[in-house]
Amino acid sequence: MQITNYTLKVKHGNTGIVGNSAGLNAVMKDAVTGIVANLTGRSYSFIIKDGATTLLSKTIGYGITVTPLNGAILVSLTREEILTLPANRILLYELEEIIGATETTILHGRVVVEKGINSNV
């Protein structure tokens, strides 16, 4: 499995990520065949950190939804959660796959937080 580095962009006052209000979508495929992976029995965790400080943590049923036969993972980000993230800081995230005692990072990168100017921020 290939680890992908991807920058997430979020904006205060919005839900999800810039470009997808549902959140971060990932579809797992076999690296060689391209066939969608069956995620049955797998678990996932998502974390955003500012240095050593954990700002946000999600697991299946608590912000992560998995559709096993479609190989789909959705990490939802609420408006309230995004408002807790500081703008103009270097934040990092990881999405990990957990199978038994094995944890594998499948997505990671920076989180860019844009300050909103609407009245709801």
N, C-alpha and C positions, 0 to 999 in steps of 0.2 A: 504494500500500500504506500502510495506517495503522500508525503506531508506537503500541504499547500500553505504558502504564506499569502495572506490576503488582508488588506486593510479594510476595516469596518468604519463606516462613517455614520454617525448619529447626530441628531440635532435636538437641542433642548426644546420641549414642547411637542415633539412628535413621538409616534410609536414606531417600532421596528428600526430598520436601517434606512439610510438615504437610498431611494430607489426601490424599496420593498417594505411597505408598512407592516407586513406580517412578521418580518424578522429575517434572521439569517437562515437561508435554505441550503441544504447540502444533499446531494444524491450520491450515494456510495456505489462505485462500479469497480469491477475487477480491472486492475491496471493493464493486464495483458489482453483480455478478450473484450473488455468494454461492456460486459453483461452486468446489469444492475444486480447488486448484492442483496441477498436475503439477510435482513438484520435481526431475525428472530433469535432471542437469547442474548442479544448484545445490549449493553447499557452505555449511556453517554453522560458526560459532565462538561459544563461550560463555566469558565471563570474569567473575570476581568480583574486585573491588578494594577495598582499604582505603586511601583516599587515592590516592597514586601507586603503591602496592605491589600487584602482582598476587598474589592468594592462590590462585586456581584458574583453570585454563584448559583448555578442552575443544574438540575438533574431531571430525568424523565418524570413527568407528572408535576413538576414544579418549574415550568417554563420551557421544557424540552418535550416535543412531541415526535414520536417515531412511527412511521408507517413501514413496518418491516418488509413486506413483499414488494414494495415500490422502492426500497433502498433509501427512503427519504427521512431526513432529520430537519426539524424546524426548531430554531431557538427564538422564542418570542421575547421581545423587549418592550416593556410598558413605558408609557410617558413618565410615570412616577419614577421608575428605575433609571431612566435616562437622565432625569433631572438631578439625580444624586451623583452623577459622574461629572467631575470637574472639567471645564473647558480649558484649552491651552496647556494641557499636560500630556506627557507621553504615557499613555495607558497601553497595556498589553493584554491579549486574550489568548485562550487556548480552548479548543474543543477536543475532548479526548474520548476515545472508544474504550470501553471496559468489557473484557471477556474473561470471566473468572478472575484470576489474580493478575492478569496482564492488562496494562494500561498503555495505549498508544495515542500520541497526538496526531490528529488528522487535519486540523486547521489551526493556524496560529497567526498572530501578527499584531499590528497596532490598532488601537481604537482612536479615531479622530472625533472629538466632540465639538460640534459647532454651537456657539451660544445663540440662543433664539432671541428675537426681539418682540415677539407677540406678547400680549397681556397675560397669557396663561403660563408664562415661564418665570 
